[in-house]
Amino acid sequence: MDTDVKADRNDCYSPFPRVGTPAGVARSGSFPRTRGWIRRARIPAAVAVVLIGLALLAGEVVIRTVPSLLPRDSYGSTRFDPETRLLVHGRPVTYHDVRLVKRTPNRHGFLDVEHEAAKPDSTFRVGFFGDKYAEGQQVPLEATYFRQIPTHIRGQHVETLAFGGYDWGTLHSLLNYRKYGELYDLDLVVYLFFANDPRDHSYTLAGESRAPLAVLSGGRAGYEVRFAGTPERKPIRKFIQAHSMLANIFYTWIFGGLSQRQATPDEDARSEWSRPAVDWDAPPSTWPPDVLADARMLTRNILADFARAVRGDGREFAVLYVPFEDQELFGRLPRDDAWRSWVVETCEGLGIPVIDPTDALLARRNQGDAVYDDHWSPAGHEVVAAVVTGYLEENLPAAPLDDQPAAQ
């Protein structure tokens, strides 16, 4: 009898049904069989995990060793600047499309060298603000237009600084200026206008965005800014994205990578969200006339506010017009899509000088050199640098003789 009881206990038999087990259903041996199956599955599962890990590690090593195998895109990670409420570069950026380029951001998250906040004596500082054209990530740093501008013009030492980023319009350049104009004591502020800027800062047209957006208003400035919520902190994801190229590839494909368009507007503002029935990336000539008129008025108002802010700080302001690639150079765009005549007329009305490299780019293009590939090509950057240099030579006040560098 004792032997039978012992055997029953070893079989985990109980006369009382367990919770969730129908009365009378035998439980004998069910748990040991389940545990046995789990034990048997441990080894294959561990082997599978190890093999997957080794495969990912091998893929990571191959991608880092031969970066030309990267799919064509831009890779990096962003961080949130709480002062401007914009996303800036948080880690080195690898660009792989027309060419392979790796650029490292400075401490502010811009693809430029580090600059001392204190301006050296007898130095004329020029700050360039804008989108991807301003930062020029598609070419090596020393091939960018702002790094090719001579360091001495008319006897003055010239220092150039670039503040560019993804999906930024006029408003975002103004927000960056408000933070960095005084910090670096800029003398000349140059805003690079490109055709998608009126869309990128418009609350009506920009679509889902983490960046601040603007709408027309009846206030003094003629517009008001609507700020998106602070991005959710995801330190683990950010760490993995920053240190793994494979994770970066996945994130870029799924979420858009370095773009500002990574989230919807705030819940409170979402009920007011009303976009016109047009493709957000469609050319302006296809927009409804009232939408195009509002986009132009909004951009004009922000541009006027930008000029007031810069001049109010005792600095000079200019707009560098960026043509819409070869299509505009060869006159293939409808008038409403080119933006050139509108920018020139608007800036003339606001008293803003325009630096226009269109003719110079066309001349270089007619010589057989591609000035655009993905944005400006190296040849395009050379042309823009020469045009900006010419503007500085005409407008930069000559340094006193005592400050001019001695002849070598």
C-alpha positions as CSV (number, residue, x, y, z in Angstrom):
1,M,0.0,0.0,0.0
2,D,2.8,2.3,0.9
3,T,4.4,1.5,-2.4
4,D,1.2,2.4,-4.3
5,V,0.8,5.7,-2.5
6,K,4.4,6.6,-3.2
7,A,3.9,5.8,-6.8
8,D,0.8,8.0,-6.9
9,R,2.7,10.9,-5.4
10,N,5.5,10.6,-7.8
11,D,2.9,10.8,-10.6
12,C,1.6,14.1,-9.1
13,Y,-1.8,12.6,-8.6
14,S,-4.2,14.5,-6.4
15,P,-7.9,13.6,-5.6
16,F,-8.7,17.3,-5.7
17,P,-9.1,18.9,-9.2
18,R,-6.8,21.9,-9.9
19,V,-8.2,25.3,-10.7
20,G,-9.3,25.3,-14.3
21,T,-9.2,21.5,-14.6
22,P,-12.5,19.7,-15.0
23,A,-13.3,17.4,-12.2
24,G,-12.4,13.8,-12.9
25,V,-9.8,14.6,-15.5
26,A,-6.6,12.9,-14.7
27,R,-3.5,15.1,-14.3
28,S,-1.1,12.3,-13.7
29,G,2.1,12.9,-15.6
30,S,0.9,16.1,-17.5
31,F,3.4,18.5,-15.8
32,P,6.4,16.3,-16.2
33,R,5.6,15.7,-19.9
34,T,5.3,19.5,-20.3
35,R,8.5,20.3,-18.5
36,G,10.2,17.6,-20.5
37,W,9.2,19.2,-23.8
38,I,10.4,22.6,-22.6
39,R,13.7,21.0,-21.6
40,R,14.1,19.3,-24.9
41,A,13.4,22.7,-26.7
42,R,16.0,24.6,-24.8
43,I,19.0,23.4,-26.8
44,P,17.5,24.0,-30.3
45,A,16.2,27.4,-29.2
46,A,19.6,28.4,-27.8
47,V,21.3,27.2,-31.0
48,A,18.9,29.2,-33.1
49,V,19.5,32.4,-31.0
50,V,23.3,31.9,-31.3
51,L,23.1,31.4,-35.0
52,I,20.9,34.5,-35.5
53,G,23.2,36.5,-33.4
54,L,26.2,35.3,-35.4
55,A,24.4,36.1,-38.6
56,L,23.6,39.6,-37.4
57,L,27.2,40.1,-36.2
58,A,28.6,38.9,-39.5
59,G,26.2,41.2,-41.4
60,E,27.3,44.1,-39.2
61,V,31.0,43.4,-39.8
62,V,30.4,43.1,-43.6
63,I,28.4,46.4,-43.8
64,R,31.0,48.3,-41.8
65,T,33.9,46.7,-43.7
66,V,32.4,47.3,-47.1
67,P,30.0,50.2,-46.7
68,S,29.4,50.3,-50.5
69,L,27.0,47.4,-49.9
70,L,24.7,49.7,-48.0
71,P,21.3,50.3,-49.7
72,R,21.1,53.7,-51.3
73,D,20.0,56.2,-48.7
74,S,21.3,58.3,-45.8
75,Y,22.0,56.7,-42.4
76,G,22.4,58.2,-39.0
77,S,20.4,59.1,-36.0
78,T,18.9,62.3,-34.7
79,R,18.5,64.0,-31.3
80,F,16.0,66.6,-30.2
81,D,17.1,70.2,-29.6
82,P,14.7,71.5,-26.9
83,E,15.5,75.2,-27.7
84,T,14.7,75.1,-31.4
85,R,12.4,72.1,-31.1
86,L,14.1,70.6,-34.2
87,L,15.7,67.3,-34.8
88,V,19.5,67.6,-35.5
89,H,22.1,65.0,-36.2
90,G,23.1,62.9,-33.2
91,R,25.7,60.6,-34.8
92,P,27.9,60.5,-37.9
93,V,25.9,60.4,-41.1
94,T,26.7,57.9,-43.9
95,Y,25.4,59.0,-47.3
96,H,25.3,56.4,-50.0
97,D,23.6,57.2,-53.2
98,V,25.5,58.9,-56.0
99,R,28.7,58.5,-54.0
100,L,29.7,57.2,-50.5
101,V,30.3,60.0,-48.0
102,K,30.6,59.9,-44.2
103,R,30.2,63.2,-42.3
104,T,30.4,63.8,-38.6
105,P,28.2,66.5,-36.9
106,N,29.6,69.1,-34.6
107,R,28.5,69.5,-31.0
108,H,25.3,71.3,-32.2
109,G,24.3,68.5,-34.5
110,F,25.2,70.3,-37.8
111,L,27.5,68.8,-40.5
112,D,30.2,71.4,-40.1
113,V,33.5,71.7,-38.3
114,E,33.5,72.9,-34.7
115,H,33.6,76.6,-34.2
116,E,34.6,78.6,-31.2
117,A,31.7,80.7,-29.8
118,A,34.0,83.7,-29.3
119,K,34.6,85.4,-32.6
120,P,38.3,86.1,-33.3
121,D,39.3,89.7,-33.8
122,S,39.0,91.1,-37.4
123,T,36.9,88.2,-38.5
124,F,33.7,88.4,-40.6
125,R,31.4,85.6,-39.9
126,V,28.9,84.3,-42.4
127,G,26.2,81.9,-41.3
128,F,24.3,79.7,-43.9
129,F,20.9,78.5,-42.9
130,G,18.6,76.1,-44.8
131,D,17.8,72.5,-45.5
132,K,19.9,69.7,-47.1
133,Y,21.4,72.2,-49.6
134,A,22.8,74.2,-46.7
135,E,24.5,71.2,-45.2
136,G,25.6,69.5,-48.4
137,Q,25.8,66.0,-47.0
138,Q,26.1,64.5,-50.5
139,V,29.7,65.6,-50.8
140,P,32.8,65.5,-48.5
141,L,33.0,68.3,-46.1
142,E,35.9,70.1,-47.8
143,A,34.0,69.9,-51.1
144,T,31.0,71.9,-49.8
145,Y,30.3,75.4,-51.0
146,F,30.8,76.9,-47.5
147,R,34.2,75.3,-47.0
148,Q,35.4,76.5,-50.4
149,I,34.8,80.2,-49.8
150,P,38.2,81.9,-49.3
151,T,39.3,82.6,-45.7
152,H,40.5,86.1,-46.7
153,I,38.4,88.5,-48.8
154,R,39.2,92.2,-49.2
155,G,41.8,92.0,-46.4
156,Q,39.3,90.5,-43.9
157,H,39.4,87.0,-42.4
158,V,36.2,85.2,-43.3
159,E,34.8,82.3,-41.3
160,T,31.8,80.4,-42.6
161,L,29.3,78.4,-40.6
162,A,26.6,76.1,-41.8
163,F,23.3,75.4,-40.1
164,G,21.4,73.0,-42.3
165,G,19.1,70.0,-41.8
166,Y,16.4,67.7,-43.2
167,D,13.0,69.0,-44.2
168,W,13.6,72.5,-43.0
169,G,11.7,75.5,-44.4
170,T,12.1,79.3,-43.8
171,L,10.6,79.0,-40.3
172,H,13.1,76.5,-39.2
173,S,16.0,78.5,-40.4
174,L,14.7,81.5,-38.5
175,L,14.4,79.3,-35.3
176,N,18.0,78.2,-35.8
177,Y,19.1,81.8,-36.3
178,R,17.5,82.9,-33.0
179,K,19.6,80.4,-31.2
180,Y,22.9,80.7,-33.0
181,G,23.0,84.2,-34.5
182,E,24.0,85.8,-31.2
183,L,26.0,82.8,-29.9
184,Y,28.4,83.1,-32.8
185,D,28.1,86.8,-33.4
186,L,27.4,86.4,-37.1
187,D,27.9,89.4,-39.4
188,L,26.1,88.1,-42.4
189,V,23.1,85.7,-42.4
190,V,22.4,83.9,-45.7
191,Y,19.2,81.9,-45.9
192,L,19.1,79.2,-48.7
193,F,15.7,79.1,-50.3
194,F,14.6,76.0,-52.1
195,A,11.3,75.1,-53.8
196,N,10.0,72.8,-51.1
197,D,10.5,75.4,-48.2
198,P,7.0,76.8,-48.5
199,R,5.7,73.3,-48.0
200,D,8.1,72.2,-45.2
201,H,7.1,75.0,-42.8
202,S,3.4,75.0,-43.5
203,Y,1.0,73.5,-41.0
204,T,-1.4,73.0,-43.9
205,L,1.0,71.3,-46.3
206,A,3.8,69.7,-44.4
207,G,1.9,66.6,-43.3
208,E,3.0,64.6,-40.3
209,S,6.0,66.4,-38.7
210,R,7.8,66.8,-35.4
211,A,9.1,70.1,-36.5
212,P,7.3,73.4,-35.6
213,L,4.9,74.5,-38.3
214,A,3.4,77.9,-39.1
215,V,-0.1,79.1,-40.1
216,L,-1.3,82.5,-41.3
217,S,-2.6,84.8,-38.6
218,G,-3.7,88.4,-38.1
219,G,-0.9,89.2,-35.7
220,R,2.0,91.6,-36.3
221,A,4.2,88.9,-37.8
222,G,1.4,87.6,-40.0
223,Y,1.8,84.0,-38.8
224,E,1.8,82.0,-35.7
225,V,3.9,78.9,-34.9
226,R,2.4,75.6,-33.7
227,F,4.9,73.5,-31.9
228,A,4.6,69.7,-31.9
229,G,5.0,67.8,-28.6
230,T,8.4,66.7,-27.3
231,P,9.4,63.4,-28.9
232,E,9.1,60.4,-26.7
233,R,12.5,59.4,-25.3
234,K,13.6,55.9,-26.5
235,P,17.1,55.6,-25.2
236,I,17.4,51.8,-26.0
237,R,16.3,52.2,-29.5
238,K,18.5,55.3,-30.0
239,F,21.5,53.4,-28.6
240,I,21.0,50.5,-30.9
241,Q,20.3,52.7,-33.9
242,A,23.4,54.7,-33.2
243,H,25.7,51.7,-32.9
244,S,24.3,49.2,-35.4
245,M,24.3,49.8,-39.1
246,L,21.8,47.0,-39.6
247,A,19.4,48.5,-37.1
248,N,20.0,51.9,-38.9
249,I,19.0,50.4,-42.2
250,F,15.9,48.9,-40.8
251,Y,14.9,52.1,-39.1
252,T,15.5,54.2,-42.2
253,W,13.4,51.9,-44.4
254,I,10.5,51.7,-41.9
255,F,10.4,55.1,-40.3
256,G,12.1,57.5,-42.7
257,G,15.5,57.8,-41.0
258,L,16.7,61.3,-40.6
259,S,13.5,63.0,-41.8
260,Q,11.6,65.4,-39.5
261,R,8.4,63.6,-40.5
262,Q,8.4,60.9,-37.9
263,A,5.2,61.5,-36.0
264,T,1.8,62.9,-36.2
265,P,0.9,66.3,-34.7
266,D,-0.2,66.6,-31.1
267,E,-3.5,65.0,-30.1
268,D,-4.9,68.5,-29.2
269,A,-4.1,69.9,-32.6
270,R,-5.1,66.8,-34.6
271,S,-8.7,67.7,-34.6
272,E,-7.8,71.0,-36.4
273,W,-5.7,69.1,-39.0
274,S,-7.1,69.9,-42.5
275,R,-4.9,69.4,-45.5
276,P,-6.1,70.3,-48.9
277,A,-6.8,67.5,-51.4
278,V,-3.4,67.8,-53.1
279,D,-0.3,65.6,-53.0
280,W,2.0,67.2,-50.5
281,D,4.9,66.6,-52.8
282,A,3.1,67.8,-56.0
283,P,4.5,70.8,-57.9
284,P,2.8,74.1,-56.9
285,S,1.3,74.6,-60.3
286,T,-1.1,71.7,-59.4
287,W,-2.1,73.2,-56.1
288,P,-5.5,74.9,-55.8
289,P,-5.0,78.7,-56.4
290,D,-6.0,79.6,-52.8
291,V,-3.5,77.1,-51.4
292,L,-0.7,78.4,-53.5
293,A,-1.6,82.0,-52.6
294,D,-1.6,81.2,-48.8
295,A,1.7,79.3,-49.1
296,R,3.3,82.4,-50.8
297,M,1.9,84.8,-48.2
298,L,3.0,82.6,-45.3
299,T,6.5,82.3,-46.7
300,R,6.7,86.0,-47.3
301,N,5.6,86.8,-43.8
302,I,8.2,84.5,-42.3
303,L,10.9,85.8,-44.6
304,A,10.0,89.4,-43.5
305,D,10.2,88.4,-39.9
306,F,13.5,86.7,-40.5
307,A,14.9,89.9,-42.1
308,R,13.6,92.0,-39.2
309,A,15.2,89.7,-36.6
310,V,18.6,89.7,-38.3
311,R,18.7,93.5,-39.0
312,G,17.3,94.2,-35.5
313,D,20.4,92.5,-34.2
314,G,22.7,94.7,-36.3
315,R,23.5,92.0,-38.9
316,E,23.2,91.8,-42.7
317,F,20.8,89.5,-44.3
318,A,20.6,87.9,-47.8
319,V,18.8,85.1,-49.6
320,L,20.6,82.5,-51.7
321,Y,18.2,81.1,-54.3
322,V,18.6,77.4,-55.0
323,P,17.3,76.5,-58.5
324,F,15.2,73.4,-58.9
325,E,17.9,71.3,-60.5
326,D,18.4,71.0,-64.3
327,Q,14.7,71.3,-64.9
328,E,14.8,75.0,-63.9
329,L,18.2,75.7,-65.4
330,F,16.8,74.7,-68.8
331,G,13.5,76.5,-68.4
332,R,11.4,73.3,-68.2
333,L,9.4,74.3,-65.2
334,P,6.1,76.2,-65.3
335,R,6.4,79.7,-63.8
336,D,4.6,78.8,-60.6
337,D,6.9,75.8,-60.0
338,A,10.2,77.7,-60.4
339,W,9.8,80.1,-57.5
340,R,12.7,82.2,-58.8
341,S,10.7,85.2,-60.0
342,W,8.5,85.1,-56.9
343,V,11.6,85.1,-54.6
344,V,13.3,87.9,-56.5
345,E,10.1,90.1,-56.5
346,T,9.3,89.3,-52.8
347,C,12.9,90.0,-51.7
348,E,13.0,93.2,-53.7
349,G,9.8,94.4,-51.9
350,L,11.4,93.6,-48.6
351,G,14.8,95.1,-49.4
352,I,16.6,91.8,-49.2
353,P,19.6,91.1,-51.5
354,V,19.3,87.9,-53.5
355,I,22.3,85.8,-54.4
356,D,21.3,83.9,-57.5
357,P,23.7,81.2,-58.9
358,T,21.2,80.1,-61.6
359,D,23.1,81.6,-64.6
360,A,26.5,80.5,-63.3
361,L,25.2,76.9,-62.7
362,L,23.7,76.9,-66.2
363,A,27.0,78.1,-67.7
364,R,29.0,75.4,-66.0
365,R,26.3,72.9,-67.1
366,N,26.7,74.0,-70.7
367,Q,30.4,73.3,-70.4
368,G,29.6,69.6,-69.9
369,D,29.8,69.4,-66.1
370,A,26.9,68.0,-64.1
371,V,26.1,70.6,-61.4
372,Y,23.3,68.4,-59.9
373,D,23.2,64.7,-59.2
374,D,21.5,64.2,-55.8
375,H,21.4,67.9,-54.9
376,W,24.5,69.9,-55.9
377,S,27.3,67.8,-57.3
378,P,31.0,68.7,-56.4
379,A,31.0,71.0,-59.5
380,G,27.8,72.6,-58.3
381,H,29.3,73.4,-55.0
382,E,32.3,75.0,-56.7
383,V,30.0,77.2,-58.7
384,V,27.9,78.3,-55.6
385,A,31.1,79.0,-53.7
386,A,32.4,81.2,-56.5
387,V,29.0,83.1,-56.7
388,V,28.9,83.7,-52.9
389,T,32.6,84.8,-53.0
390,G,31.7,87.3,-55.7
391,Y,28.9,88.6,-53.6
392,L,31.2,89.0,-50.6
393,E,33.9,90.7,-52.7
394,E,31.3,93.3,-53.8
395,N,29.7,93.9,-50.4
396,L,32.2,93.1,-47.7
397,P,33.7,96.3,-46.3
398,A,37.5,96.4,-46.8
399,A,39.5,95.9,-43.6
400,P,41.6,98.8,-42.3
401,L,45.2,98.6,-43.6
402,D,46.5,97.8,-40.2
403,D,44.3,94.7,-40.1
404,Q,45.2,93.4,-43.5
405,P,47.5,90.4,-43.6
406,A,51.1,91.1,-44.6
407,A,52.2,90.1,-48.0
408,Q,54.1,86.9,-48.2
